[in-house]
Structures are given as C-alpha cells and as structure tokens.
Amino acid sequence: QVHLVESGGGLVQAGGSLRLSCAASGITFSIYTMGWYRQAPGNQRELVATIASTSRTNYADSVKGRFTISRDNAKNTVYLQMNSLKPEDTAVYYCNARWSAIDYWGQGTQVTVSS
C-alpha cells in the first residue's frame, strides 16, 4: 500500500521560513517524479515544484528564488524549503508521486503565513 505523509506545515509570519517533508512508502521512490502542489480556499490545486528521478527541478514562477525542492532517495523523502514566505503562499500543500500514468497524493499539510 502506498503512503505519502507530509509534515512541517504550520503558522509563520511573512518573511519567515518553513521546511516541508514528505515520506513515501510502498513505491520505488527513486524512479518517481516527486512534487509539491498547493490549494488555497476557493482556488484550484496548483503546481509548486517538481523534482524528477534525474533530480531535474521545475518551479512555479510565483515561488522561483524562494522555494527549493530536494529529495533523499535513501530516506524515500522529498523536501520543500520555503523562504521569504508571503501571505499568498497560504494553502494546503500536497505531496505528489508520479510515474508513467501512476499518480499518488498525500493528505496535505496546512501552511499559513500571517502578514
């Protein structure tokens, strides 16, 4: 059974930092493209960042230069370092694992940035 478990969310002031983690089990982690997505109230879920099995990264324009995605294949974990947080970054952040047509999601972790 596949599990993606996010952690590290919380409440932070604008300009602060948080580090999200997503621990995966039940998959061959190293071959999956891992990603972080977010969904704010009333909005659609949107891409934040992805990291391929090759470690190639992709970021939404809104987070470039502030967020960094990384992975540790030995720990089956993907991270999202979020710096210079803004109130508009407030959302539920979801971990995603994707390989071919296979797609798994975590339950999400809330990030709230106060102004």
N, C-alpha and C positions, 0 to 999 in steps of 0.2 A: 504494500500500500504506500502511496506517495504522500509525503507530508512536506509542506513548506511552512516554516514557523518564523514569523517576523518578530523582532524585538528592537527596542531602542527608541521608540517614539515617546512623545511627551510634550510638555509645555515649555516654551523657551521664548525669551524676549527677542525682538527684532535685532539683527546683527549677531545673534548667537549661533551656536553650532550644535548639531546632533549627529550621531552615527547610528544608522540602522543596520541591523544584521538579519540575514535570512538563512536559517539552517535547513538544508534539504536532506531528505531520506527517501529511500525507495526508488531512486533513479541513479543512472550512471552519470553523476553530476558533471564530470569533465567534458562530456560531449554536448551538453545543453547550452544554448544561449540563455543567459540569466538576465532578468530585467527588473526594473522598478517602475511602477506606474502609480498614478495618484488620482484620486477623485474627490473633488470638493463638493459640498452640498449644492445641488441644482445643476451640476456640470457632469459632462461625460468623463469617463476614465481616460486619462491621457498618459502618453509615454513620458517618463522622466529620463531614464538612461538604460542602455543595454550593454552587456559585455558578452562577446562571443566566446566559443571554445578556444579560439585563437588569441583571446584577450583583446581583440579589437573592440573599441568602445564607440558608443553613439549617445549623444545627449540632445535633449530638447534645447532649443535656443534660449528658453527662459532660465535655464539652470547652468548653461555653459560658463565656466570660470568660477562657479561657486560650489558645484557638487562634483564628487568624484566617485565613480563606481569601481569596485575591485572584487576579485574573487580569490578564494583559497581552496584549490581543489583537494588538498589534503584534509581539509576540515569540512568539505561539502558546504561551504558558506559563501554567500555573496554579501558585500557591504555597500552602503551608500553613505559617504561622508558629506554632510551638508553644512556648509559655512555661509556666513553672511545671510542668514535666513531673513525672509521678508514675510509680512502678514499674508501675502498672496500665495505663499508656499503652504499655508494651512490646508490640510487634506488628510484623507486616509491613504496611506501608502501601502501598495500591494507588491509582493514579490511574485515574479513570473518565471517559469522554466519552460523553454520551448525547444523542441527538436522535431524537425520534419513537420508533420501535421499534429504532433502531440503537444498539448498545452496544459500546464498546471498552474494553479493560483494559490497563494496563501490567503489567510483570513484578513490580513490587513492590520496596520498599526496606525494609530492617530498621531498626527503631528499638528500642534497648534502653536502658531507664532503670534505673540501679542505685540501690539505697537506701543 
